[in-house]
Amino acid sequence: MAGFNARTGLEELEEYAVEHVAADIIVNANESNYNLPRPIEQAVAAKLAGFPFNRYPPMQAETLRGLIAEDLALDADNIRIGNGSSELLQMACYAFGGNGRKIAFPYPSFSMYGVYTKLADSIAAPYPLTLAGYVDPDKVIEFCRAEQPALLIVCNPNNPTGNYNPLEVMEKILADVSCPVVMDEAYMEFAKGSGVDPQDLRPLNKLKLVAGSTLALTGKYSNFMCLRTFSKAYGLAGLRVGYAVGSAGIMRVLGKTLLPYHVNAWSLAVAEEVYRQKDLYKEQLETIIEQRDLMREQLEQMGLKIWPSATNFLTCCPQGELTARLAAACEQQYGSQGEKTQQMLAGMYLYRKLLEKKILVRDYTSHPVLQGCLRITVGLPLENAEIISQLQRLCGEEAI
């Protein structure tokens, strides 16, 4: 049978994949481990009766756009809805990238940035974060002046390190680069000093937002869009809904790349209910943040390095004497692992032993910059306690 000639460049891409195995505690994909708040669950169940599945969804998600626009004191023209914020990110690369154009994005960060760049026939221009995982605004501005990207992506808080960069850092970049900028804020609801706060009426543009989010800059800068999602804080990962907020001009360009009826009607209906009652998530968010901070303390006490996180996850790796002990335990139990470093072996040992206990975390142990690292989503309190208990055992003297 004759072979097929795919588009040039696709041979360099690998399909996006995460670990998918049977587990009792799943904390590898940064989903919410909480179900919908009961009142929302009831409202969604009521919507199901007689729902018009036979009809196309609203062409441009007008109802959800209107809800978000009203809440942010903006025009609907400042909002676009996507099949997850990832679709909007991909389409931003299509809209502003292209043959011979560069797209700049942080490294280490969300792996799909490079994939979307390639799919848009663009040139990848990764810029480094600081050793601690933060954005250095002066270096990003200098990088953009030298590389002249057609699009700049900033992930804040960053995935997979979790670092949060203050609004003044983000604004400095916006003020000093000339290209369009995507501010990917998928985890912003978990950052202290960010999110929706009805008591804080910012005079800048009447947005009901505290200073943590670049949403507060909508109207001041015309060269950026802010991406948010319902998948993380609001527990709708299975329905795939996200939204972009930006100037009408940049939203108009983004809208040209979106297909008709691209977000299904049921996802929109549930997202509308969630947005109307998003205040019901306040207790969940507070618990996740409290649990995250508690887990950080407990992991540090075990001798693990923890990246500073303002998200619903923690990225950690063994350090010092613990690394050698865990690496030795790995080779003793699983045999020689080839050319892997001690750091990789130590992280691999923890990953495999947790998996044997049916706990699935995200494996970054072979990542060039994050060698030996595991990323652990903050789950339910009982799940978190079990994860900590297992790691305490593994990092204790039993690891010898």
C-alpha angles and dihedrals in degrees: 000000000000118000124242125238110225122197113288112266099029091097087069094057126089121204113258109256138173128187110281112184136132109279139157094215114040113191103145105096105048093243119147111263089205122092122227116293108267097249091053091046089054093047091050091050089053090052091056094068108090094355110168099240089159093066129079116249121254106292095237101016089256097176096051091042089052093050093051093043092051092047092051095041090240137124120264086242087070092061135071126180122216142189087259121328086272091071090052090049091050092048091049087058089050092047098049104020128065142136110341094002122121126227115199121208137163125266128240092030143103106345094218092070090078092044094052089047091055093045088053090056088244134138116255114234107180116188121202126245120220119277088262091051101256132130114254102208096198092052092046091051091047090048092053092049090052099041099033096211120196089220134020122204123199121185111207119202086023124234124243098013097044097221118158119209118203121249093251089061091052093046092051089058093046092050095050107040124075101204127083113277129210113206105199105204101168091141101035095114089068095052115101109240094027140087133058118331117171090198093063110074105179112211091212094082106336092259111158092228137115118234097269098084130066087223083088089066096057106125094023096072124035097193102072146065127200118217123208132174142207091211101083116032095022100046099236099122089128094057099048108221128155138153141214125214122195147114116319090246096055091042090053091056092046091049091060090066096051118096121230114272091004096155115058121240097242093052089050093048093052093043090052090054092047092050092049090054101030091130086074088072094062095095092047091051093048091050093049091050092047091048091047092054092046092050090049091057092047094048092048090052088058091058097259124140111234123200111227105264133196092169139078092273142058126217114206142165137184117263139187120356091353090065093059093046094049093044090053091047090051095054092041092055103032103026129236114341098197120236098352118135123240088254091056092046093051093051092043090054092054092045094051095044092050090049090053086058089051093253112135117201128166115274115222095152095121097041110126094232100026099047113175094008128143123193114213122192114217105250133180115317093255090049091049091050091053092049091051092046092053093046092048089055093047095046092046127082091290088077091070 
